[in-house]
Amino acid sequence: MVTLPGLRLNSGASSRRKFFSVVSILALLAIFFIAGYKSGQERGIQEALGSGTVAGKDTTARAFLSNDVNFSLFWQVWNLLQNNYVQRPIADTKLLYGALSGLVAGVGDPYTVFLDPKTAADFTSELSGSFEGIGMEIGVKNEQIVVIAPLADTPAAKAKIEAGDTIRAIDGTDTTGMTLVEAVSRIRGPRGSSVKLTLERINGEHKVFDVDVTRDTITIASVDSKLISATAKGVKDIGYINVTHFNEDTSDNFAKMVDTLLASNPRAIILDLRNNPGGYLEGAVDVASYWVDDGPIVVEQFKGGITNEHQHRGIAKLHGKPTIVLVNGGSASAAEIVAGALQDDGLATLVGENTFGKGSVQELRDLPDGSAVKITVAKWLTPKGRSIADGGIAPDVEVKTPEKDSADTDPVLERALQLLR
């Protein structure tokens, strides 16, 4: 097995990669064959065919699957489409990928998906830090498609889309019953084109409104830092680090930022994880290890209660340094792991709002034709055993961000600075 930053690859045709996806980045995941997903998920099919067995056309089914469903039905439908659909001929690959999408979607988990070859390539490209789109991530919460976080300085952020906004329609198409991958494919598009989103916002005044967003090339600068002062005229002796995403370059860039800040001997650190939708596991472990000097950063819990601890590594250069972590509803997956680890170990005070609660583990299995399957295989627990998926991470000091705030006002950062005065 070869280990790369944030990915675990097994040699051979089928490889595995473990990562955080928050969840569906709106510049990728263009899965083309949503019809296959929908048809495979419809309750009517379950009622018509039963909920048990599969027998193959030319393949013998396992004994416990031999009584309910004959797999020849699959080929019967295949032939019906090929012989009768109005827009014939139909490419075999189109039907195949549509069927595979439906098969994977049958588990009912929005984060377990089939990716056709182009989508799989786009997914890898996005995690490398550059892609085309509107620059936000979406997920599913309470069976609704919601914005996890707009990325900084992207079309989504400039359009003032906010974490927690519910997407009610895309270019006029109602999202009720729409899958996550279909929503992504509808929002995604080439640079210069536009998409109309109908959003519902329940932050302060309840409202439903439309916003037109022009797509662009998105480049993610995952880490930034500077020295700031706790008072308007005070000495700049607080190190501020903003991590917007955990992608391939986060660990290296974070290391450089920390070394630069430590050269100025800051008396405290503010780690800003607001609107950070996640990314690679390796980056989260690396970042948290700058504070955690002993024990696990995060625990994976698999079926049957089996666990795997991801231990701290390296020298904890920021251990013992007064630290405040800023979080909100757009802080998800990898960001929640860092926040949860520092909170559990008493190494930081969390300020802001409750995090998103994206606490499941996905594994990416590459297939021989370039396609892939992303499968939920476990859930994340903090070092003290808290499930991130069960309500996210609650801050130690809650600060609500007002719906209408000045661009020059940051009440969450201001509260953090007050705590450090």
Secondary structure, DSSP 4 states (H G I P E B T S, - for coil): -EEETTEEE-SSSS-EEEE---S-BTTS---S-HHHHHHHH-HHHHHHH-SS--B-SSSPPPGGGSSS-BTHHHHHHHHHHHHH-TT----HHHHHHHHHHHHHHTT--TT-EEE-HHHHHHHHHHHTTEEEE-SEEEEEETTEEEEEEEPTTSHHHHTT--TT-EEEEETTEE-TT--HHHHHHHH---TT-EEEEEEEEESSSEEEEEEEEE-EEEE---EEEEEEESSTTS-EEEEEEEE--B-TTHHHHHHHHHHHHHTT--SEEEEE-TT---B-HHHHHHHHTTT--SSEEEEEE-GGG-EEEEE--S--TTTTS-EEEEE-TT--THHHHHHHHHHHTT--EEEES------EEEEEEE-TTS-EEEEEEEEEE-TT--BTTTT----SEE-PPPSS--TT--HHHHHHHHHH-
